[in-house]
């Protein structure tokens, strides 16, 4: 197994399906867990980056990104992996729901 103890890896697993059905959330959890465990096995320092808002869905009340970010945050916290919250940075600047942000 490759060991990257002196390396850092930041990763994200976000807008791949934009489906928040129970089956899709279960698959997302399974796949993110597998990816995370594989990265942990490298010995690298890890940081997870939350997915930024996807306004076409959010604008119409679909909270899929927020739900997937919640799942990801829980998985990372359980493994002691820091979370970089780009989602909150974007919404702090642009607002919770926006059509155009500059």
C-alpha positions in Angstrom: 0.0 0.0 0.0 1.3 3.4 -0.9 1.9 5.6 2.2 1.8 9.4 1.8 2.4 10.4 5.4 4.0 13.7 4.4 1.3 14.6 1.9 -2.1 16.3 2.2 -5.2 15.4 0.2 -8.3 17.6 0.1 -11.2 15.9 -1.5 -14.9 16.3 -2.2 -17.7 13.9 -3.3 -20.7 16.1 -4.1 -22.6 16.9 -7.2 -22.4 13.5 -8.8 -26.1 12.6 -8.8 -28.1 15.4 -7.1 -30.6 12.8 -5.8 -31.8 12.9 -2.2 -34.0 9.8 -2.3 -33.3 7.4 0.6 -31.7 4.9 -1.8 -29.4 7.5 -3.3 -28.4 8.8 0.1 -27.5 5.2 1.2 -25.4 4.8 -2.0 -23.8 8.2 -1.4 -22.9 7.2 2.1 -21.5 3.8 1.0 -19.4 5.3 -1.8 -18.1 8.2 0.3 -17.2 5.8 3.1 -15.2 3.6 0.6 -13.4 6.6 -0.9 -12.6 8.0 2.5 -11.2 4.7 3.9 -9.1 4.2 0.8 -7.6 7.7 1.2 -7.1 7.1 4.9 -5.1 4.0 4.1 -2.5 6.1 2.2 -1.4 7.7 5.5 -1.9 11.2 4.0 -3.4 14.0 6.0 -6.9 14.5 4.8 -9.4 17.3 4.6 -12.9 17.1 3.2 -14.3 20.1 1.2 -18.1 20.6 1.5 -20.0 21.0 -1.8 -21.0 24.6 -2.6 -24.6 25.5 -3.2 -26.4 24.4 -6.4 -28.9 27.1 -6.9 -31.1 25.6 -9.6 -32.2 23.0 -7.0 -32.0 25.2 -3.9 -34.0 28.0 -5.6 -36.9 25.6 -5.8 -36.6 24.2 -2.3 -34.6 21.0 -3.1 -32.1 20.6 -0.3 -30.0 17.8 -1.9 -26.6 19.5 -1.5 -27.3 20.4 2.1 -28.4 16.8 2.9 -25.3 15.3 1.2 -23.1 17.8 3.1 -24.7 16.8 6.4 -24.0 13.1 5.6 -20.4 13.9 4.6 -19.8 16.0 7.7 -20.9 13.2 9.9 -18.7 10.7 8.2 -15.7 13.0 8.4 -16.3 13.9 12.1 -16.5 10.2 13.0 -13.0 9.7 11.4 -11.4 12.9 12.8 -11.1 14.4 9.3 -11.3 18.2 9.2 -14.1 19.7 7.1 -13.5 22.8 4.9 -16.9 24.5 4.7 -17.0 26.3 1.3 -20.8 26.0 1.3 -21.1 28.5 4.2 -18.5 30.8 2.7 -20.6 31.0 -0.5 -23.9 31.5 1.2 -22.4 34.1 3.6 -21.3 36.1 0.6 -24.2 35.4 -1.8 -27.1 34.6 0.5 -28.9 31.4 1.2 -30.8 31.5 -2.1 -29.6 33.7 -5.0 -29.9 34.0 -8.7 -26.7 35.9 -9.3 -23.7 36.4 -7.1 -20.7 38.6 -7.8 
